[in-house]
Every structure is written in structure tokens, then in C-alpha cells.
Amino acid sequence: MHLPLYENRPVNRFSIKAQEALGDTFRSGRITTLQINVGKVCNQACKHCHVDAGPNRTEAMDEATAERCLGLLERHRFPVFDITGGAPELNPYFRRMVTRARGLGVHVLVRHNLTVMFERGQEDLPEFFAAHDVEVVSSLPHYTSAGTDRQRGGGVFEESIAAMKRLNALGYGTGRRDRVFHLMHNPLGAFLPGSQKDLERDYRRELARYGVTFDGLFALTNMPIRRFRDWLEKAGQLDDYQAKLEAAFNPAAVAPLMCRSTVSVSYDGKLYDCDFNQMLDLTVADAPSALEDFDLEALERRRIVTDNHCFGCTAGAGSSCGGQTA
């Protein structure tokens, strides 16, 4: 089955499906999460990366934008401050943002790639996380060395095991509410993730061989954008993968999508519905899209901007930065 590619925009099929599932326009509700992407600088260059991040990227959130984000937290006290990248820890204002947010009583979640703690100047990251009760979410594509290294590069699995042991030693992944540690799985090819429950069981069994524990696992569908999209195109699988996502559309996965309770801020201060829309430069609708013009009232009733890549979040059991949703 051949489908027109979504950037040609013949019709927004997802918008039609989402409206049918909800019986209304796909809109936001109360904002509970302020998510910021501090840039594309990373110590890894993963094959599936939707951000297209890597060691040679220079795009990074500056001090003024970081302070504006902290100002929003001070004014609105969003329950969750979700920091991602790239490797967010490599941003020079990362620790300031974590410290200030925790001082406000805001829960901080960091998308941490594990190996960055072995970079120069980052050796104390586990202790920093623990001192500020940071929730850590780390991508580990597979529970085998071959699977993870195939996607993230040679030696990454071994370093990731060492990093997880450091986190475990500080109480992360041991059931403590102030030391929450989740892993994130994504498939190694052009297919949907399996059952999150079954994957978590398999990860627990296999990582126990290394003496590693974690609190839970999120299963994330690979989105057909940026680096993964490039791979799909080169492999001649882009249209088939898009068709697979659409065929697996689950109406029950629409209502709980995190874009309905999140505002996503890019490194340059633009506002988006999610991190995926950031990478396609699809800014928010029905509200100002610049951080300095932040309008919470308008954002909490905005129409969510969608396109056909959004089928990735509603395929099968659903998928988001917080794992399966349905």
C-alpha cells in the first residue's frame, strides 16, 4: 500500500481520526508539564534520534531563555519540569535550572542517556541527581549489547551498565520514591514495540544478570522524522512504515496523549505541543508561539497541531515520552 508522505500534506489523516476518537476537536487541557529541549549537543549520535543530536551540533539554549523558563516555573508552578536534549546535562545552565526548579518544589525529570556521566566534568552527575531528587529516564534500546550498540554505537551498552550500577548504588531503581529510575525501549527497526509489560519483564530478567535494577520501563515507538526518517528512506521503507502506524491506530490512545497536558519549549524559545513537533517546526496554534509572550490561558484551550507523524503516538498500545498510554 502506497501512502503520500506527510510532508506533502495532501490531507491530515491523523486530525480526522483524532476528532472521530474524541468526538470533538483535538485540544489541550490543563498544563501539568513544562518540557524544555535545551539543544542538540550530545555525546552520542544514535541512529534513531528524532532530534538529530550529536557531538558536532552546537545548538543550545542560552542563559536568557533558561531564565525565562525558570520564570514560568516561578509564576505557574507546573507540577513537572521535564528536561531533554541532546544530552541536557551538557548545557551550561542545566544544573542551575534543576536546582532552582527543585527549590520551587517542582518535580524534575531528566532524559539522561547514561553515558554522559563519563564525560569530563560530568562525573558527579549521579550524586547531583540524588541530591535534588531528580527522576531519571534513560534510553536503553535493548537489553543486549548487540541490540543497544547497533543503534547507539560500539561500547555504549557496557558503559550504560556501568552507569546504571552507579545510579543503583545511590538508591535509584530500588523502589525509593525520591530516586525514581525508568528505562526507555524503542525498536531496532521499522516495526512497533512489543507489549510494554512483557518488555519490562524481559529487561528485568536480562539486566539482573549484570546486577542492575530499575523502577519501570517505557516503550516508545520510533517516529518517522529526522534521523530515523532518513534511515527509512534509504531502506525504501518509509511509506510502508507510515502505513503500518496508521493501520495500528488505537482510538483509546488519543485522549491520554501527553501533548494535551504539556507545553514544549525549544532551545531558541519557541513553543510547541511536543518535542516531535519541535523537530518539524510545527509551533503551537491559537496562542503566541514565543516564550516571552507565554499565555497560559490560551495554551490551555489551544487546538493541538498535528500531522500524520502523530500516528506514531497512537499506534498499538500508544506511545509518548511516558511510554504506552492505552
C-alpha positions in Angstrom: 0.0 0.0 0.0 1.5 3.3 -1.0 0.6 6.4 1.0 1.6 10.0 0.2 4.3 11.2 2.6 3.1 13.5 5.3 5.3 16.5 4.4 3.4 16.8 1.1 0.3 17.4 3.3 -2.4 16.1 0.9 -4.6 15.6 3.9 -4.1 15.5 7.7 -5.4 12.0 8.2 -4.5 12.0 11.9 -6.6 15.1 12.6 -9.6 13.3 11.2 -9.0 10.1 13.2 -8.4 12.1 16.5 -11.6 14.1 16.1 -13.5 10.9 15.5 -12.0 9.3 18.6 -12.7 12.3 20.8 -16.0 13.4 19.3 -14.5 16.9 19.2 -11.5 18.9 18.1 -8.2 17.6 19.4 -7.4 20.3 22.1 -5.2 20.7 25.1 -6.4 20.8 28.7 -4.7 21.8 31.9 -0.9 22.1 31.5 0.9 20.0 34.1 4.3 19.6 32.4 6.7 22.2 31.1 9.1 20.3 28.9 12.2 22.0 27.6 14.7 20.8 24.9 17.9 22.5 25.8 19.5 21.8 22.4 21.1 19.3 20.1 24.5 18.9 21.7 25.1 15.3 22.7 27.9 12.9 23.3 26.1 10.3 21.2 24.8 10.2 17.6 22.1 7.5 17.8 20.7 6.1 14.6 17.0 6.5 15.7 17.4 10.1 17.1 14.5 12.3 16.2 16.4 15.3 17.4 19.3 14.6 15.0 21.6 15.4 18.0 25.3 14.6 18.2 28.8 15.7 19.3 29.2 18.1 16.4 25.9 20.0 16.9 26.2 23.5 18.5 22.5 24.5 19.0 22.0 25.1 22.7 19.6 27.1 25.0 21.2 30.3 26.1 21.1 31.9 29.6 18.2 34.3 28.8 16.0 31.5 27.5 16.8 29.3 30.5 15.9 32.2 32.9 12.6 32.7 31.1 11.8 29.0 31.6 12.6 29.4 35.3 10.4 32.5 35.4 7.5 30.4 34.1 8.0 27.8 36.8 8.0 30.6 39.4 4.8 32.1 38.1 2.8 29.0 37.3 4.4 26.2 39.4 3.8 23.5 36.9 3.9 20.1 38.7 6.6 18.6 36.3 9.7 20.1 34.7 10.8 17.7 32.0 14.4 18.4 30.7 15.6 16.8 27.4 18.1 17.3 24.6 20.5 16.2 23.1 22.2 15.3 26.3 20.7 18.1 28.5 23.4 17.8 31.1 25.9 19.3 28.6 24.0 22.6 28.6 25.9 25.1 30.8 22.7 26.2 32.6 21.3 22.6 33.2 22.4 22.4 36.9 21.1 25.9 37.6 17.7 25.0 36.2 17.5 21.8 38.1 18.5 23.5 41.4 16.1 26.4 41.0 13.2 24.2 40.0 13.6 21.9 42.9 13.8 24.9 45.2 10.3 25.8 44.0 9.1 22.4 44.9 8.7 21.3 41.2 9.3 17.7 40.3 12.2 17.5 37.9 12.5 14.7 35.3 15.7 14.4 33.2 16.1 12.5 29.9 19.5 11.1 30.7 21.5 8.9 28.2 23.6 7.2 30.9 27.0 7.5 29.1 27.1 11.3 29.5 28.2 10.8 33.2 31.5 9.6 31.9 32.2 12.9 30.0 34.7 15.3 31.5 33.1 17.5 34.2 30.0 15.2 34.5 31.5 12.5 36.7 29.3 13.6 39.7 26.0 13.6 37.8 24.6 10.6 39.8 25.3 12.4 43.1 23.8 15.6 41.7 20.6 13.8 40.6 20.3 12.2 44.1 20.9 15.5 45.9 18.0 17.0 44.1 15.6 14.0 44.0 15.7 14.1 40.2 13.7 11.5 38.3 15.9 9.8 35.7 14.6 8.4 32.4 17.2 6.7 30.3 17.1 5.2 26.8 18.4 1.7 26.6 17.2 0.4 23.2 17.7 -3.2 24.0 18.8 -5.4 26.9 21.6 -7.0 24.9 24.9 -5.5 24.0 24.4 -6.2 20.3 21.0 -4.6 20.2 21.9 -1.4 22.0 25.3 -0.9 20.3 23.7 -1.4 16.9 21.6 1.7 17.5 23.8 3.8 19.8 27.3 2.9 18.9 30.0 0.5 19.9 30.6 0.1 23.7 27.5 2.1 24.7 25.9 -0.9 26.3 28.9 -1.7 28.5 29.1 2.0 29.6 25.3 2.1 30.2 25.6 -0.9 32.6 28.4 0.8 34.5 26.2 4.0 34.7 23.2 2.1 35.9 25.2 0.4 38.6 26.3 3.9 39.8 22.7 5.0 39.9 21.6 1.8 41.8 24.4 2.4 44.3 22.7 5.7 45.2 19.3 4.1 45.6 18.0 4.7 42.1 15.9 1.9 40.7 15.3 0.3 44.1 11.8 1.4 44.7 12.5 4.7 46.5 10.1 7.4 45.6 12.9 10.1 45.7 15.2 8.0 43.5 13.0 7.1 40.5 14.8 5.5 37.6 13.0 4.4 34.4 14.4 2.9 31.2 13.1 3.5 27.8 12.9 1.0 25.0 12.5 1.6 21.3 12.5 -0.9 18.5 15.7 -1.6 16.5 13.9 -1.4 13.1 10.8 -0.4 11.2 8.3 -2.1 13.5 6.2 -1.3 16.6 7.4 -2.0 20.1 6.0 -5.1 21.8 4.0 -5.2 25.0 5.5 -2.8 27.5 4.7 -5.2 30.3 6.4 -8.1 28.5 9.4 -6.0 27.6 9.8 -4.8 31.2 9.8 -8.4 32.3 12.5 -9.3 29.8 14.6 -6.3 30.6 14.4 -7.1 34.4 15.4 -10.7 33.8 18.4 -9.9 31.5 19.7 -6.9 33.3 19.6 -8.8 36.6 22.5 -10.8 35.1 24.5 -7.7 35.4 23.2 -6.8 38.9 21.2 -3.9 37.6 17.7 -2.9 38.7 15.2 -0.2 37.6 11.7 1.0 38.6 9.9 0.6 35.3 10.2 0.6 31.5 8.6 2.8 28.9 8.1 1.5 25.3 8.5 4.2 22.7 7.5 4.0 19.0 10.2 5.3 16.6 8.8 8.4 15.0 9.3 8.8 11.2 11.2 12.1 11.5 14.8 13.3 11.2 17.5 10.6 11.5 15.1 7.7 11.7 13.1 9.0 8.7 16.4 9.3 6.8 17.1 5.7 7.5 13.6 4.6 6.4 14.0 6.5 3.2 17.4 4.9 2.4 16.0 1.5 3.2 12.9 2.1 1.0 10.6 1.5 4.0 9.2 5.0 4.7 5.8 4.6 3.1 5.4 1.0 4.5 6.3 2.2 8.0 3.8 5.1 7.8 1.1 2.7 6.6 1.9 0.4 9.5 1.5 3.2 12.0 -1.8 4.2 10.5 -3.2 0.7 10.3 -2.4 0.3 14.0 -4.3 3.4 15.1 -5.9 3.0 18.5 -8.7 5.4 19.3 -8.2 4.8 23.1 -4.7 6.2 22.9 -5.8 9.7 21.8 -7.3 11.1 25.0 -4.3 10.4 27.3 -1.6 11.8 24.9 0.9 13.9 26.7 0.7 16.8 24.2 -2.7 17.6 25.8 -1.1 18.4 29.1 2.4 19.6 28.0 4.0 22.7 26.6 7.3 22.0 24.9 9.9 24.8 24.7 12.8 24.7 22.2 16.3 25.8 22.8 15.6 29.0 21.0 12.4 29.8 22.9 9.7 28.7 20.6 6.6 26.9 21.9 5.3 23.6 20.6 2.8 20.9 21.5 5.6 18.2 21.8 9.2 17.5 21.2 8.4 15.8 17.9 6.6 18.9 16.6 9.7 20.9 17.5 11.8 18.9 15.1 9.3 19.6 12.3 9.0 23.3 13.4 5.2 23.0 13.9 4.7 25.7 16.6 1.6 25.9 18.7 -1.7 27.2 17.3 -4.3 29.6 18.8 -1.7 31.0 21.2 1.6 33.1 21.0 4.4 30.8 20.0 7.3 32.8 21.6 8.4 32.1 25.1 8.4 35.8 26.1 4.7 36.0 25.1 3.6 32.9 27.1 -0.1 32.9 27.6 -1.2 30.0 29.8 -4.9 30.6 29.4 -4.7 30.5 25.6 -2.4 27.4 25.7 -4.8 25.5 27.9 -7.6 25.8 25.3 -5.5 25.6 22.2 -6.0 23.2 19.2 -3.2 20.7 19.1 -1.2 20.9 15.9 -1.0 17.5 14.3 0.2 15.8 11.1 0.5 12.2 10.0 3.7 11.6 12.1 1.3 11.7 15.1 0.1 8.2 14.2 3.3 7.1 15.9 1.9 8.1 19.2 -1.4 6.3 18.8 -0.3 3.0 17.2 -1.0 -0.2 19.1 -0.9 0.5 22.8 0.0 4.1 22.2 3.3 5.8 22.8 4.7 9.0 24.3 7.6 10.2 26.4 5.9 8.4 29.3 5.6 5.1 27.4 2.5 3.2 26.3 -0.8 5.0 27.0 -3.6 2.6 26.2 
